[in-house]
Amino acid sequence: MATFHRFSDLPRELRDEIWTFVIRAAGPGVHVFRLYNREMDNATGAQDVAFPDYYPMHRLAAPTWNRYFDNVDARCGDKNVSTYLIDGGLWTACKESRTIMEKHFKNLKWNSRRKRDKKGRTENNTSQVLDMPATGYFSDEVPHYFTVFPHRDLFVFQSENLKSILWEDIDIDIPIGSSIKGFQGLNHVALEYDSEWGIQMYEAGYNQGPLPIVRILINLACGLSHVFKIWLIDHNLKRKEDAPAFKENTMWHDTNAYYASDRRFLEVKCDGRSMGLNQEQWQYLQQVADGDYYKSSMWFISRLQGEINLAIDPDDTEAEYACDIGLLGWDRLS
């Protein structure tokens, strides 16, 4: 990569403009993290998110290379598409770039606000809370800093063993976005869909009780109290090139579009009224099973939501509430 050695000779106003241009665009981002249980999972090689003076059971780490999303450009290698990588390097590039980041994300203002919230003096302004950032770093020989927006961004958790995760403990164990740190919890969480789930759901029928993966997802929906919707990302589901412009919703509870560094993830409606429209606007890149629609991710989500609704029990403190389930396909950035 070429180096512009005379960058410091440019006028300060121009340098600031260049630094600002590097910062991510506005809008909900996408952040991919490895999530593991340090007592039950193999943590070999994990590049953990550092939590000073805190060593919880569940840990966040950088995603491993074998879990990177396939590149949208088949000629290029896979990569970590997380939004936090777009501008994370500016925290340590130089003092000037760090100042620009602090100014852009308003760290001083929000640090003060979170301290007040922890003391119970919460200012419940929804539109402002969306802009509350959290900054952390991956522990390594050279720390890599990153910034996220816990209340509006999408957090994609990659786990080698979903059974080892105690979802009800996530808010306490993961300080980024945690209510114990003055935030209101992570609001948008995603897992990656496995095509085998749809096949298993179809083969199980309606009379064999919830499948293991369905039980896990029900526990997830009931255990994450601060989450508005749990998303399943189907990398095989892409918006058609000739589909009409997607209507984005930026309302806090109803966000339906999230931006990674090279693509955007968009909601795919899975209710009965939307199924026909989906076939006009979305395509499976690889044929689902034997082409049977009832083994698809869309049908899986529809069935799963029904199972979650049945699991809700107002008299059970562990299942008196459950968040909704949604499906995300993807599209290239405009």
Buried (B, 14 or more C-beta within 10 A) or exposed (E): EEEEEEEEEEEEEEBBEBBBEBBBEEBBBBBBBBBBBBEEBEBEEBBBBBBEEEEBBBBBBBBBEEBBBBBBEEEEEEBBBBBBBBBBBBBBBEEBBBEBBEEBBEBEEBEEBBEEBBEEEBEEEEEEBBBBBBBBBBBEEEEBBBBBBBBBBBBBBBBBEBEBBEBBBBBEBBBBBBBEBBBBBBBBBBBBBBBEBBBBBBEBEEEEEBBEBBBBBBBBBBBBBBBBBBBBBBBBBBBEEEBEEBEBEEEBEEBBBBBBBBBBBBBBBBEEEBBEEBEEBBBBEEEBBEEEBBBBBBBBBBBBBEBBEEBBEEEEEEBEEBBBBBBBBBBEEE
